[in-house]
């Protein structure tokens, strides 16, 4: 049996077994930051990640010959079509107003696109065989067709990452492998979410209920550099089921501040995070080095999940193209599950700024349930 056959047999055995662990548990998929550069590239930069993004991408990036310290990385995104009318509606919500005005604005935004957003922060060192970092991410999404009766779902994760990467030379080729241990604390709104209109009119979450708990996940990855071609493979979220207690936000904050959480009680949920696999290919020809540097990215994400839920093959595909000019400005575009994305990046020595507009498909087929958004990112890296 050759190496590829052995790998295929291993995955065919281990992945269904891992998924079976969660049959009697509530599924809580990994919460990943909306990286502006990646979203501009059609979301195609998980298995091909490097540097700081290796913490939530491919741990093989820790094997890089160059070490990179990220003093601060801040991301934000909003699920909002960036039209003048939508931006005006969103601004009116932030300013407040009468209940009828708020309901009208919420209805318009929900019907057109859905509404929500999130943010992430982090810091860490990646490269020269080591990855040590910390990052947090939160995402809030409104569900419903009108403001009356709609709910807001919330998910938040704080992750610590410690990992190793090993470069291997094979017949002149560079083969990197890596892995990490990722303890995290997760908080999610209870089933159904929180009443959206109530929160907009009176943003007080103290009495709302959440599930919260600790877990430990492991992530693995590999990459192969062949001239201007790079292949990447990642398997994330190898973890057991775990217990998430049910608390009000007041109880949770008081428990965290005292260092002793209250008893989870009988309403606790058994949680499960399904494993997530990606495979990608990057082509980075040296056209005019340090003056015009193009790149193409092609990635297939979560093929097991697609097979399991019988979604369209389009939901596998993430394609991106980038042109970097004089190591300063990056022009990006991509296709995310059949939808277009675009963005810009600026790299000023140790300061990096990225922006993107994107659309992602939430349904089983392109056109079923698209959601557009904007993403911004700023980082200080050395």
N, C-alpha and C positions, 0 to 999 in steps of 0.2 A: 504494500500500500504506500503510495507516495505521500509527500508532505501535505499537498493540497487536499487529498482524500482524507487523511487523518484529521486535518483541521475541520473539514466539513462534517465528519462523523462526530467529532467532539462537540461542535456547536449544535448539531441536530439532537444530541443527547442532553447536554447541559442546559441549553436555553429553555426547552419545554419544561424541564424539571424545575428551573428557577421560577418560571411563570406559574407553575402549579402551586408553589408555596403561597401565592397570593389569592388562590381561588376563594378562600373563606375570609379574606381580609379586604379592607377598603383600600383602593388604589390611590396613591399619592405620587404622581410622576415627579421626577426631578425638576426643580425650578431653576432654569438657566437664565442668566442675564441676557437682555436684548442688546448685544454688542452692536454698536452702530456700524462699524466697518463690516462685520459679518452680515448684518441685515441688508446693507447696500449691495452685498455680493450674493444676494438671493438666499442668505442663511447658510452658505456653503463653506463654513470655516470651523467645523468641529474636529474632524479627523485630521485636518491639515493645520491645526493651530500651533502657535509657538509663543514663547515668552509668557506674559501674564495670563493670556487666554488659555494656556495649557491647564490651569487650575480647574476650568470647567469644560475643557476640550480634550485634547490628546496628551496624556502624561508623557508620551515619548518626547515631547518638546523639552522636558527637563534635561535631556541628554545633549542639548545644544552646546557647541563649543564656546558660545558667547553667553555670559551671565547677564541677566537683566533684573535690576531692582526697581520695582514700582512703588514709589513713595505714597501715591494716592491715585486711585482710579474711580471715577464717578460717572455713572450712567443714568439716564432717565429716558422714558418713552411714554407716549400717549397713543391710545387707540382712537384715532381721530383722522378723518380725511382732511388733509391740509388745504381746504378751500377757504375763501374769504368768509363765506357765510358760516361755515362750521367754526372757524376761529372766533368769529364774533359771538356765536352762541356760547362757546366755551368760556369766553371772557365774561359774558353776562352772568354765567353761573358762578364764577369766582367772585363777582361783585355783589352777588345776592340780589334780592328783589322780592316781589310778592309771590305767593304760592302759585298763582296762575302763570306768572312769567316763568318761574322755575320749571313748572310742569311742561310748558310749551317748549322750552329750550331742551329739556331732557328728552322729550318725545322725539323732537327733530333729530337729535344726535343718535339716539338709540335705533330709530327706524333706519337711518341712512347707513350706519356702520357698526353699531355697538359702541360702547363707551367704557373707558378704563385707562389704566396706565400703570407705571411702576418705576422702580429705581433700583440701583445697585451701587455698592461701594466695595473697595478692597485694597489690599496692599500685599506685597510679597516679593520673594526672590525666586527666579526660575532660570536654570541653566547650569552648565558645568556639572551635570549629574545630580542636581538637587532641586527640589521644589518645596518651598515652605511659604505658606500664605494664609490669608484670612479674607473671606468675602461674604457679604450679605446681599440678599436679593429679595424684593417684595413685588407682588403683582396683584392688582385689583381689577376685577372685570364685572361689569353690570350685565345681568341676564334678564331678559324680558323684552316685550315689544312696545310697551308703554311705561311711562314713569310710575303710574299707579300699579302696584303689584310687582314691580321689578325688584330684584335683590342684587346686592353687591357681594361677590365672592372674593375672599382675600387669602393669599398664601405668602408666607414669609419663611426664609431659611437663612440661618447663620452657619457658615461652613468653615472649618479649619482643615487645611490640607498639608500633608507631609508626604513627599514622594521622592522616588529615585528614578533616574534615567541612565541607561547604559548604551554607549555607542559601540557598535560591532562592525569591524571591517571584514568584508567577505569579497575576495577577488577584486579588490579596488572599489567595491560598492560600500556606501555608508548605510548601515541598518541600525536604527535606534529602537530601543524598547524602553518602556517605562510603566510605572504603576504608582498608585498612591493609596493611602488610607485617609478617609474623609469623615471624621466625626461631625455631626451637625445637630442643630436644634431646629425643629420645624413647628410652625403655627399655622393652622388653617381654620377659616370660618366653618361653622357647623353646617350640616346639610341644608341646602336652600339658601344660605347666605343671610345677609342682613338687609332689612328694608331700605331701599335706595333713597326714596323721597324723604324719609325720616332723617337719614344721615345728612342729606343735603341741607335740609331746613334746620337741623340741630345736630351738628357733627360731634356727638358725644358717644364714644364707643365703650365707655366703662362697664356698662351692664351687658354688652353683647357677649355671646359665648364662642369659644374657640376650642379646637383640639390642639394639643401641644405635646411634644415628646422628643427625646433624644434617640439617635440611631448612629450606626457606623456603616459606611459604605466603602467599597473598594472599586477603583477604576484602573483599567489597563489599556495600553495602546502600543502601537508599533508604527514605524515609518521607514520607507526605503527611498533613498535618493539615488537616481540614475541619470546623471547629467542634469539636464534642465527639467526632468520629470521627478515628481515626488508622489509616492503612494502612501496613504495613511489608513489605519484601521484602529477603531476605538470600541471598547466595550465598557460601558459605564453602569454604575449602580448595581454592583454585586453586593447584596445586603440581605439580612434576614428580615422577617416580619418584626414589628415592634409595637409597643403600646403607646397610644396617644391619649392622655387624660383630657377630660372635658372640664373647662374652667370658664368663668367670666374673665374678661380682660383685667378687671380690678383684682380678682384673686390671683391671676397669673403674675401681674406686676408686683403685687405684694410678696408673693412667694419668691420671685426671682430676686427681689431686693433683700429679702431675708436669707436667701440661700437654701430655702426649704419649701418645695412646692407642696400644695395640699394633696391629699389622697385622690387619685384619679377617679375613684368611685365606680359604680356599676355602669355609668354612661361612657366609659372609656371605649375607644375604638382600636381594633387591631389593624395596624397600617402596613402597607406593602408598597415598595417602590419597584416597578418593573424594570428589568435591565434594558439598556438602550444601546444599539450598535450602529455605527456609521462606517462607511468606507469612502475614500475620496482620492482624487487625482488632481495634481497641480502641475501646470506647465509654465515655467518662468524662463523664457528665452532671453539671452543677453543681447538685446538689440543694440542699444547704445548705453553701455553701463554707466550708472550714476547720472544719466541725462534723460533717457527714455527707457523705463523698465516696465514692460508689459507682463501680465500674468493672467492665466485662465484657471478656473477652479470648477471641478465637477464632483458632486458628492451625492451619495445615496444614504439616506437616513432611515433608521428603524425598519428594515425589511421584514423582521419578524412581526412587528406590530402591524404593519400593512397587511401581511398575510393573515394574521389573526382576525383583523376587523374587516377584511375584504374591501379595502379602499382602492381607489384608482392608483395605477402605477405612477401617475403624475405626482402623487403625494410622496413618492420616494425622492424626487429629483430636485436638486438645488444646484444652480449653475451661476457662476460669477465671472466677471472680467474686470481687470484693473490696469490702469496705466499710471505709473508714478513718474512725475516730471521733476528732474534735478533734485531728487530726494527731498522734495519739499511739499508738493501738492499731489494728491492721489485722486483720480477720477474713477468712479466705480459704477457698475451696473450689474444686474442679475435677474434671474428667473427663480422665484420661490414657489414651488408647487404649481407652476403654470402662470404665476402672476409676476409682473415686472417690479423691479426695485432699482433705486439709484442713490448715489451719495457722493460726498466729498470728504477728503481728509487733508489735514495740514500737520506737518511735523516740523516744529521749531526747536531744534536741538533736543532738550530734555522735555519739552512740552508738546503734547499731542492732542489734537482736536478733530473729532469726526462727527458727521451728521448723515442721516439717511431718511428716505421716505420708502415705505414698503407696503406690500399687501401680502397677507398669508392666508392660506386656505384652512378653515377649521372643519369643513365637511369632508365627506368621503370622496367627492369628485370636484374638480375645478368648477367654480360657479355656484356650488351648493351654499357655502357660507363664508364668503371672503371678509376679511377684516383688514382695514388699512391703518397705518400709523406713521408716526415720526419718531426718530430716535436721535439722541445727542450723547456724546461721550467726551470727557476730558480726562487727561492723565498726565502725571509727572513721572517720568522714567529716566533712569540712568543706566 
